[in-house]
Amino acid sequence: MAVSRRRIDLDEGRAAVALWLEAAPPASDASVPRTTIATAVRFTLEEVTARAPGNSVEVRVPPFGVTQCVEGPRHTRGTPPNVIECDAAIWLAMVTGQLSWADAVADGKVAASGLRADLSGLLPLE
């Protein structure tokens, strides 16, 4: 199995997440610089991939990033069968534990399609 390559430095990524937590109320990012949000999202997407390597689920946080994770069948063309998509504020709220996966899905804040499109066992990142 291939090991994911990190593009965001660990310290830089953790600092961006900490700044987002400090500056943003839950599920909001109005007072956080866009570059900080981008770094925090990309870092946490890398973290999810590092913890659950694979290619069966695609996680999209537009416009900041996308990753494939979770072991299972690999897709090679078109839209993958297991897709998760949400905005940056919701993603960061889930990965930091401010919003649960179950609540985000139940409230329609996350679009999750496919049998494997469930990150409840991976979130929050601790």
CNS distance restraints for C-alpha pairs under 8 A (distance, minus, plus):
assign (resid   3 and name CA) (resid  50 and name CA) 7.56 0.50 0.50
assign (resid   3 and name CA) (resid  53 and name CA) 7.54 0.50 0.50
assign (resid   4 and name CA) (resid  46 and name CA) 7.76 0.50 0.50
assign (resid   4 and name CA) (resid  49 and name CA) 7.00 0.50 0.50
assign (resid   4 and name CA) (resid  50 and name CA) 6.29 0.50 0.50
assign (resid   4 and name CA) (resid  53 and name CA) 7.46 0.50 0.50
assign (resid   6 and name CA) (resid  46 and name CA) 6.59 0.50 0.50
assign (resid   8 and name CA) (resid  12 and name CA) 6.82 0.50 0.50
assign (resid   8 and name CA) (resid  13 and name CA) 6.06 0.50 0.50
assign (resid   8 and name CA) (resid  39 and name CA) 7.24 0.50 0.50
assign (resid   8 and name CA) (resid  42 and name CA) 7.24 0.50 0.50
assign (resid   8 and name CA) (resid  43 and name CA) 5.74 0.50 0.50
assign (resid   9 and name CA) (resid  13 and name CA) 6.00 0.50 0.50
assign (resid  10 and name CA) (resid  14 and name CA) 6.09 0.50 0.50
assign (resid  10 and name CA) (resid  43 and name CA) 7.67 0.50 0.50
assign (resid  11 and name CA) (resid  15 and name CA) 6.04 0.50 0.50
assign (resid  12 and name CA) (resid  16 and name CA) 6.22 0.50 0.50
assign (resid  12 and name CA) (resid  39 and name CA) 7.87 0.50 0.50
assign (resid  13 and name CA) (resid  17 and name CA) 6.34 0.50 0.50
assign (resid  13 and name CA) (resid  39 and name CA) 6.12 0.50 0.50
assign (resid  13 and name CA) (resid  40 and name CA) 5.65 0.50 0.50
assign (resid  13 and name CA) (resid  43 and name CA) 5.14 0.50 0.50
assign (resid  13 and name CA) (resid  44 and name CA) 7.66 0.50 0.50
assign (resid  14 and name CA) (resid  18 and name CA) 6.11 0.50 0.50
assign (resid  14 and name CA) (resid  40 and name CA) 7.42 0.50 0.50
assign (resid  14 and name CA) (resid  43 and name CA) 7.76 0.50 0.50
assign (resid  15 and name CA) (resid  19 and name CA) 6.06 0.50 0.50
assign (resid  16 and name CA) (resid  20 and name CA) 6.17 0.50 0.50
assign (resid  16 and name CA) (resid  36 and name CA) 5.36 0.50 0.50
assign (resid  16 and name CA) (resid  37 and name CA) 7.08 0.50 0.50
assign (resid  16 and name CA) (resid  39 and name CA) 6.18 0.50 0.50
assign (resid  16 and name CA) (resid  40 and name CA) 5.00 0.50 0.50
assign (resid  17 and name CA) (resid  21 and name CA) 6.16 0.50 0.50
assign (resid  17 and name CA) (resid  36 and name CA) 7.91 0.50 0.50
assign (resid  17 and name CA) (resid  37 and name CA) 7.89 0.50 0.50
assign (resid  17 and name CA) (resid  40 and name CA) 4.96 0.50 0.50
assign (resid  17 and name CA) (resid  92 and name CA) 7.86 0.50 0.50
assign (resid  18 and name CA) (resid  22 and name CA) 6.10 0.50 0.50
assign (resid  19 and name CA) (resid  23 and name CA) 5.99 0.50 0.50
assign (resid  19 and name CA) (resid  32 and name CA) 7.78 0.50 0.50
assign (resid  19 and name CA) (resid  36 and name CA) 7.63 0.50 0.50
assign (resid  20 and name CA) (resid  24 and name CA) 5.50 0.50 0.50
assign (resid  20 and name CA) (resid  29 and name CA) 7.32 0.50 0.50
assign (resid  20 and name CA) (resid  32 and name CA) 6.26 0.50 0.50
assign (resid  20 and name CA) (resid  36 and name CA) 7.27 0.50 0.50
assign (resid  20 and name CA) (resid  37 and name CA) 6.94 0.50 0.50
assign (resid  20 and name CA) (resid  40 and name CA) 7.61 0.50 0.50
assign (resid  21 and name CA) (resid  25 and name CA) 7.43 0.50 0.50
assign (resid  21 and name CA) (resid  96 and name CA) 7.89 0.50 0.50
assign (resid  23 and name CA) (resid  29 and name CA) 7.89 0.50 0.50
assign (resid  23 and name CA) (resid  31 and name CA) 6.32 0.50 0.50
assign (resid  23 and name CA) (resid  32 and name CA) 6.21 0.50 0.50
assign (resid  24 and name CA) (resid  28 and name CA) 5.70 0.50 0.50
assign (resid  24 and name CA) (resid  29 and name CA) 5.23 0.50 0.50
assign (resid  24 and name CA) (resid  30 and name CA) 7.01 0.50 0.50
assign (resid  24 and name CA) (resid  31 and name CA) 6.21 0.50 0.50
assign (resid  24 and name CA) (resid  32 and name CA) 6.55 0.50 0.50
assign (resid  25 and name CA) (resid  29 and name CA) 7.34 0.50 0.50
assign (resid  26 and name CA) (resid  89 and name CA) 7.92 0.50 0.50
assign (resid  26 and name CA) (resid  93 and name CA) 6.21 0.50 0.50
assign (resid  26 and name CA) (resid  98 and name CA) 6.20 0.50 0.50
assign (resid  26 and name CA) (resid  99 and name CA) 7.77 0.50 0.50
assign (resid  27 and name CA) (resid  89 and name CA) 4.83 0.50 0.50
assign (resid  27 and name CA) (resid  90 and name CA) 5.28 0.50 0.50
assign (resid  27 and name CA) (resid  92 and name CA) 7.56 0.50 0.50
assign (resid  27 and name CA) (resid  93 and name CA) 5.50 0.50 0.50
assign (resid  27 and name CA) (resid  98 and name CA) 7.79 0.50 0.50
assign (resid  27 and name CA) (resid  99 and name CA) 7.77 0.50 0.50
assign (resid  28 and name CA) (resid  89 and name CA) 5.24 0.50 0.50
assign (resid  28 and name CA) (resid  90 and name CA) 7.73 0.50 0.50
assign (resid  29 and name CA) (resid  37 and name CA) 7.64 0.50 0.50
assign (resid  29 and name CA) (resid  89 and name CA) 5.81 0.50 0.50
assign (resid  32 and name CA) (resid  36 and name CA) 6.71 0.50 0.50
assign (resid  32 and name CA) (resid  37 and name CA) 6.78 0.50 0.50
assign (resid  33 and name CA) (resid  37 and name CA) 6.50 0.50 0.50
assign (resid  34 and name CA) (resid  38 and name CA) 6.13 0.50 0.50
assign (resid  35 and name CA) (resid  39 and name CA) 6.17 0.50 0.50
assign (resid  36 and name CA) (resid  40 and name CA) 6.07 0.50 0.50
assign (resid  37 and name CA) (resid  41 and name CA) 6.04 0.50 0.50
assign (resid  37 and name CA) (resid  88 and name CA) 7.29 0.50 0.50
assign (resid  38 and name CA) (resid  42 and name CA) 6.09 0.50 0.50
assign (resid  38 and name CA) (resid  64 and name CA) 5.47 0.50 0.50
assign (resid  38 and name CA) (resid  65 and name CA) 7.93 0.50 0.50
assign (resid  39 and name CA) (resid  43 and name CA) 5.91 0.50 0.50
assign (resid  40 and name CA) (resid  44 and name CA) 6.12 0.50 0.50
assign (resid  40 and name CA) (resid  92 and name CA) 7.62 0.50 0.50
assign (resid  41 and name CA) (resid  45 and name CA) 6.11 0.50 0.50
assign (resid  41 and name CA) (resid  61 and name CA) 7.54 0.50 0.50
assign (resid  41 and name CA) (resid  64 and name CA) 6.69 0.50 0.50
assign (resid  41 and name CA) (resid  65 and name CA) 7.00 0.50 0.50
assign (resid  41 and name CA) (resid  88 and name CA) 6.61 0.50 0.50
assign (resid  41 and name CA) (resid  91 and name CA) 7.48 0.50 0.50
assign (resid  41 and name CA) (resid  92 and name CA) 6.74 0.50 0.50
assign (resid  42 and name CA) (resid  46 and name CA) 6.20 0.50 0.50
assign (resid  42 and name CA) (resid  64 and name CA) 6.80 0.50 0.50
assign (resid  42 and name CA) (resid  65 and name CA) 5.85 0.50 0.50
assign (resid  42 and name CA) (resid  66 and name CA) 7.98 0.50 0.50
assign (resid  43 and name CA) (resid  47 and name CA) 6.23 0.50 0.50
assign (resid  44 and name CA) (resid  48 and name CA) 6.22 0.50 0.50
assign (resid  44 and name CA) (resid  92 and name CA) 7.96 0.50 0.50
assign (resid  44 and name CA) (resid  95 and name CA) 7.26 0.50 0.50
assign (resid  45 and name CA) (resid  49 and name CA) 6.34 0.50 0.50
assign (resid  45 and name CA) (resid  59 and name CA) 7.84 0.50 0.50
assign (resid  45 and name CA) (resid  65 and name CA) 7.50 0.50 0.50
assign (resid  45 and name CA) (resid  66 and name CA) 7.18 0.50 0.50
assign (resid  45 and name CA) (resid  67 and name CA) 6.27 0.50 0.50
assign (resid  46 and name CA) (resid  50 and name CA) 6.08 0.50 0.50
assign (resid  46 and name CA) (resid  67 and name CA) 7.38 0.50 0.50
assign (resid  47 and name CA) (resid  51 and name CA) 6.19 0.50 0.50
assign (resid  47 and name CA) (resid 125 and name CA) 7.88 0.50 0.50
assign (resid  48 and name CA) (resid  52 and name CA) 5.97 0.50 0.50
assign (resid  48 and name CA) (resid  53 and name CA) 7.86 0.50 0.50
assign (resid  48 and name CA) (resid  69 and name CA) 7.14 0.50 0.50
assign (resid  48 and name CA) (resid 122 and name CA) 7.21 0.50 0.50
assign (resid  48 and name CA) (resid 125 and name CA) 7.75 0.50 0.50
assign (resid  49 and name CA) (resid  53 and name CA) 4.94 0.50 0.50
assign (resid  49 and name CA) (resid  54 and name CA) 7.38 0.50 0.50
assign (resid  49 and name CA) (resid  67 and name CA) 7.02 0.50 0.50
assign (resid  49 and name CA) (resid  68 and name CA) 6.79 0.50 0.50
assign (resid  49 and name CA) (resid  69 and name CA) 5.00 0.50 0.50
assign (resid  49 and name CA) (resid  70 and name CA) 7.42 0.50 0.50
assign (resid  51 and name CA) (resid 122 and name CA) 7.83 0.50 0.50
assign (resid  52 and name CA) (resid  69 and name CA) 5.69 0.50 0.50
assign (resid  52 and name CA) (resid  70 and name CA) 4.85 0.50 0.50
assign (resid  52 and name CA) (resid  71 and name CA) 7.00 0.50 0.50
assign (resid  52 and name CA) (resid 122 and name CA) 7.90 0.50 0.50
assign (resid  53 and name CA) (resid  68 and name CA) 7.83 0.50 0.50
assign (resid  53 and name CA) (resid  69 and name CA) 4.92 0.50 0.50
assign (resid  53 and name CA) (resid  70 and name CA) 5.25 0.50 0.50
assign (resid  53 and name CA) (resid  71 and name CA) 6.15 0.50 0.50
assign (resid  54 and name CA) (resid  68 and name CA) 6.53 0.50 0.50
assign (resid  54 and name CA) (resid  69 and name CA) 4.36 0.50 0.50
assign (resid  54 and name CA) (resid  70 and name CA) 4.42 0.50 0.50
assign (resid  54 and name CA) (resid  71 and name CA) 4.17 0.50 0.50
assign (resid  54 and name CA) (resid  72 and name CA) 6.71 0.50 0.50
assign (resid  54 and name CA) (resid  74 and name CA) 7.89 0.50 0.50
assign (resid  55 and name CA) (resid  68 and name CA) 4.91 0.50 0.50
assign (resid  55 and name CA) (resid  69 and name CA) 4.89 0.50 0.50
assign (resid  55 and name CA) (resid  70 and name CA) 5.99 0.50 0.50
assign (resid  55 and name CA) (resid  71 and name CA) 6.17 0.50 0.50
assign (resid  55 and name CA) (resid  72 and name CA) 6.76 0.50 0.50
assign (resid  55 and name CA) (resid  73 and name CA) 7.10 0.50 0.50
assign (resid  55 and name CA) (resid  74 and name CA) 5.25 0.50 0.50
assign (resid  55 and name CA) (resid  75 and name CA) 7.29 0.50 0.50
assign (resid  56 and name CA) (resid  68 and name CA) 6.78 0.50 0.50
assign (resid  56 and name CA) (resid  69 and name CA) 6.19 0.50 0.50
assign (resid  56 and name CA) (resid  70 and name CA) 5.65 0.50 0.50
assign (resid  56 and name CA) (resid  71 and name CA) 5.94 0.50 0.50
assign (resid  56 and name CA) (resid  72 and name CA) 5.08 0.50 0.50
assign (resid  56 and name CA) (resid  73 and name CA) 5.38 0.50 0.50
assign (resid  56 and name CA) (resid  74 and name CA) 5.21 0.50 0.50
assign (resid  56 and name CA) (resid  75 and name CA) 6.86 0.50 0.50
assign (resid  56 and name CA) (resid  80 and name CA) 7.65 0.50 0.50
assign (resid  56 and name CA) (resid  81 and name CA) 7.88 0.50 0.50
assign (resid  56 and name CA) (resid  82 and name CA) 6.59 0.50 0.50
assign (resid  56 and name CA) (resid 116 and name CA) 7.41 0.50 0.50
assign (resid  57 and name CA) (resid  68 and name CA) 5.47 0.50 0.50
assign (resid  57 and name CA) (resid  69 and name CA) 5.35 0.50 0.50
assign (resid  57 and name CA) (resid  70 and name CA) 5.93 0.50 0.50
assign (resid  57 and name CA) (resid  80 and name CA) 7.35 0.50 0.50
assign (resid  57 and name CA) (resid  81 and name CA) 7.66 0.50 0.50
assign (resid  57 and name CA) (resid  82 and name CA) 4.87 0.50 0.50
assign (resid  57 and name CA) (resid  83 and name CA) 5.77 0.50 0.50
assign (resid  57 and name CA) (resid  84 and name CA) 7.45 0.50 0.50
assign (resid  57 and name CA) (resid 116 and name CA) 6.62 0.50 0.50
assign (resid  57 and name CA) (resid 117 and name CA) 6.19 0.50 0.50
assign (resid  58 and name CA) (resid  66 and name CA) 6.99 0.50 0.50
assign (resid  58 and name CA) (resid  67 and name CA) 5.69 0.50 0.50
assign (resid  58 and name CA) (resid  68 and name CA) 4.39 0.50 0.50
assign (resid  58 and name CA) (resid  69 and name CA) 6.47 0.50 0.50
assign (resid  58 and name CA) (resid  80 and name CA) 6.95 0.50 0.50
assign (resid  58 and name CA) (resid  82 and name CA) 6.30 0.50 0.50
assign (resid  58 and name CA) (resid  83 and name CA) 4.87 0.50 0.50
assign (resid  58 and name CA) (resid  84 and name CA) 6.20 0.50 0.50
assign (resid  59 and name CA) (resid  66 and name CA) 5.50 0.50 0.50
assign (resid  59 and name CA) (resid  67 and name CA) 5.34 0.50 0.50
assign (resid  59 and name CA) (resid  68 and name CA) 6.22 0.50 0.50
assign (resid  59 and name CA) (resid  69 and name CA) 7.70 0.50 0.50
assign (resid  59 and name CA) (resid  83 and name CA) 6.01 0.50 0.50
assign (resid  59 and name CA) (resid  84 and name CA) 4.74 0.50 0.50
assign (resid  59 and name CA) (resid  85 and name CA) 5.90 0.50 0.50
assign (resid  60 and name CA) (resid  65 and name CA) 6.20 0.50 0.50
assign (resid  60 and name CA) (resid  66 and name CA) 4.41 0.50 0.50
assign (resid  60 and name CA) (resid  67 and name CA) 6.74 0.50 0.50
assign (resid  60 and name CA) (resid  83 and name CA) 7.53 0.50 0.50
assign (resid  60 and name CA) (resid  84 and name CA) 6.05 0.50 0.50
assign (resid  60 and name CA) (resid  85 and name CA) 4.63 0.50 0.50
assign (resid  60 and name CA) (resid  86 and name CA) 6.71 0.50 0.50
assign (resid  61 and name CA) (resid  65 and name CA) 5.33 0.50 0.50
assign (resid  61 and name CA) (resid  66 and name CA) 6.03 0.50 0.50
assign (resid  61 and name CA) (resid  85 and name CA) 5.86 0.50 0.50
assign (resid  61 and name CA) (resid  86 and name CA) 5.46 0.50 0.50
assign (resid  61 and name CA) (resid  87 and name CA) 5.39 0.50 0.50
assign (resid  61 and name CA) (resid  88 and name CA) 5.85 0.50 0.50
assign (resid  61 and name CA) (resid  91 and name CA) 7.20 0.50 0.50
assign (resid  62 and name CA) (resid  66 and name CA) 7.53 0.50 0.50
assign (resid  62 and name CA) (resid  85 and name CA) 7.88 0.50 0.50
assign (resid  62 and name CA) (resid  86 and name CA) 7.41 0.50 0.50
assign (resid  62 and name CA) (resid  87 and name CA) 6.26 0.50 0.50
assign (resid  62 and name CA) (resid  88 and name CA) 7.23 0.50 0.50
assign (resid  64 and name CA) (resid  88 and name CA) 7.61 0.50 0.50
assign (resid  75 and name CA) (resid  80 and name CA) 5.84 0.50 0.50
assign (resid  75 and name CA) (resid  81 and name CA) 7.68 0.50 0.50
assign (resid  76 and name CA) (resid  80 and name CA) 7.93 0.50 0.50
assign (resid  81 and name CA) (resid 113 and name CA) 7.25 0.50 0.50
assign (resid  81 and name CA) (resid 114 and name CA) 5.60 0.50 0.50
assign (resid  82 and name CA) (resid 112 and name CA) 7.42 0.50 0.50
assign (resid  82 and name CA) (resid 113 and name CA) 5.47 0.50 0.50
assign (resid  82 and name CA) (resid 114 and name CA) 4.25 0.50 0.50
assign (resid  82 and name CA) (resid 115 and name CA) 6.68 0.50 0.50
assign (resid  82 and name CA) (resid 116 and name CA) 5.90 0.50 0.50
assign (resid  82 and name CA) (resid 117 and name CA) 5.16 0.50 0.50
assign (resid  83 and name CA) (resid 111 and name CA) 7.74 0.50 0.50
assign (resid  83 and name CA) (resid 112 and name CA) 5.73 0.50 0.50
assign (resid  83 and name CA) (resid 113 and name CA) 5.36 0.50 0.50
assign (resid  83 and name CA) (resid 114 and name CA) 6.65 0.50 0.50
assign (resid  83 and name CA) (resid 117 and name CA) 5.98 0.50 0.50
assign (resid  84 and name CA) (resid 110 and name CA) 6.92 0.50 0.50
assign (resid  84 and name CA) (resid 111 and name CA) 5.59 0.50 0.50
assign (resid  84 and name CA) (resid 112 and name CA) 4.41 0.50 0.50
assign (resid  84 and name CA) (resid 113 and name CA) 6.57 0.50 0.50
assign (resid  84 and name CA) (resid 117 and name CA) 6.10 0.50 0.50
assign (resid  84 and name CA) (resid 118 and name CA) 8.00 0.50 0.50
assign (resid  85 and name CA) (resid 110 and name CA) 5.84 0.50 0.50
assign (resid  85 and name CA) (resid 111 and name CA) 5.14 0.50 0.50
assign (resid  85 and name CA) (resid 112 and name CA) 6.56 0.50 0.50
assign (resid  86 and name CA) (resid  90 and name CA) 6.37 0.50 0.50
assign (resid  86 and name CA) (resid  91 and name CA) 6.29 0.50 0.50
assign (resid  86 and name CA) (resid 109 and name CA) 6.54 0.50 0.50
assign (resid  86 and name CA) (resid 110 and name CA) 4.94 0.50 0.50
assign (resid  86 and name CA) (resid 111 and name CA) 6.44 0.50 0.50
assign (resid  87 and name CA) (resid  91 and name CA) 6.18 0.50 0.50
assign (resid  88 and name CA) (resid  92 and name CA) 6.02 0.50 0.50
assign (resid  89 and name CA) (resid  93 and name CA) 6.05 0.50 0.50
assign (resid  90 and name CA) (resid  94 and name CA) 6.16 0.50 0.50
assign (resid  90 and name CA) (resid  99 and name CA) 7.61 0.50 0.50
assign (resid  90 and name CA) (resid 104 and name CA) 7.64 0.50 0.50
assign (resid  90 and name CA) (resid 109 and name CA) 7.00 0.50 0.50
assign (resid  90 and name CA) (resid 110 and name CA) 7.80 0.50 0.50
assign (resid  91 and name CA) (resid  95 and name CA) 6.21 0.50 0.50
assign (resid  92 and name CA) (resid  96 and name CA) 6.00 0.50 0.50
assign (resid  93 and name CA) (resid  97 and name CA) 6.10 0.50 0.50
assign (resid  93 and name CA) (resid  98 and name CA) 4.82 0.50 0.50
assign (resid  93 and name CA) (resid  99 and name CA) 5.25 0.50 0.50
assign (resid  94 and name CA) (resid  98 and name CA) 5.93 0.50 0.50
assign (resid  94 and name CA) (resid  99 and name CA) 4.74 0.50 0.50
assign (resid  94 and name CA) (resid 100 and name CA) 5.67 0.50 0.50
assign (resid  94 and name CA) (resid 101 and name CA) 6.29 0.50 0.50
assign (resid  94 and name CA) (resid 104 and name CA) 7.90 0.50 0.50
assign (resid  94 and name CA) (resid 123 and name CA) 6.48 0.50 0.50
assign (resid  94 and name CA) (resid 124 and name CA) 5.82 0.50 0.50
assign (resid  95 and name CA) (resid 123 and name CA) 5.45 0.50 0.50
assign (resid  95 and name CA) (resid 124 and name CA) 4.26 0.50 0.50
assign (resid  95 and name CA) (resid 125 and name CA) 5.17 0.50 0.50
assign (resid  96 and name CA) (resid 123 and name CA) 7.93 0.50 0.50
assign (resid  96 and name CA) (resid 124 and name CA) 5.46 0.50 0.50
assign (resid  96 and name CA) (resid 125 and name CA) 6.30 0.50 0.50
assign (resid  96 and name CA) (resid 126 and name CA) 7.68 0.50 0.50
assign (resid  97 and name CA) (resid 123 and name CA) 7.29 0.50 0.50
assign (resid  97 and name CA) (resid 124 and name CA) 4.87 0.50 0.50
assign (resid  97 and name CA) (resid 125 and name CA) 7.57 0.50 0.50
assign (resid  99 and name CA) (resid 103 and name CA) 6.79 0.50 0.50
assign (resid  99 and name CA) (resid 104 and name CA) 6.68 0.50 0.50
assign (resid 100 and name CA) (resid 104 and name CA) 6.17 0.50 0.50
assign (resid 100 and name CA) (resid 120 and name CA) 7.88 0.50 0.50
assign (resid 100 and name CA) (resid 123 and name CA) 7.69 0.50 0.50
assign (resid 100 and name CA) (resid 124 and name CA) 7.57 0.50 0.50
assign (resid 101 and name CA) (resid 105 and name CA) 6.18 0.50 0.50
assign (resid 101 and name CA) (resid 119 and name CA) 7.01 0.50 0.50
assign (resid 101 and name CA) (resid 120 and name CA) 5.45 0.50 0.50
assign (resid 101 and name CA) (resid 123 and name CA) 7.01 0.50 0.50
assign (resid 102 and name CA) (resid 106 and name CA) 6.00 0.50 0.50
assign (resid 102 and name CA) (resid 120 and name CA) 7.16 0.50 0.50
assign (resid 103 and name CA) (resid 107 and name CA) 5.93 0.50 0.50
assign (resid 104 and name CA) (resid 108 and name CA) 6.24 0.50 0.50
assign (resid 104 and name CA) (resid 109 and name CA) 5.01 0.50 0.50
assign (resid 104 and name CA) (resid 110 and name CA) 5.77 0.50 0.50
assign (resid 105 and name CA) (resid 109 and name CA) 5.86 0.50 0.50
assign (resid 105 and name CA) (resid 110 and name CA) 5.09 0.50 0.50
assign (resid 105 and name CA) (resid 111 and name CA) 7.05 0.50 0.50
assign (resid 105 and name CA) (resid 112 and name CA) 7.53 0.50 0.50
assign (resid 112 and name CA) (resid 117 and name CA) 5.56 0.50 0.50
assign (resid 112 and name CA) (resid 118 and name CA) 7.26 0.50 0.50
assign (resid 113 and name CA) (resid 117 and name CA) 5.80 0.50 0.50
assign (resid 119 and name CA) (resid 123 and name CA) 6.13 0.50 0.50
assign (resid 120 and name CA) (resid 124 and name CA) 7.96 0.50 0.50
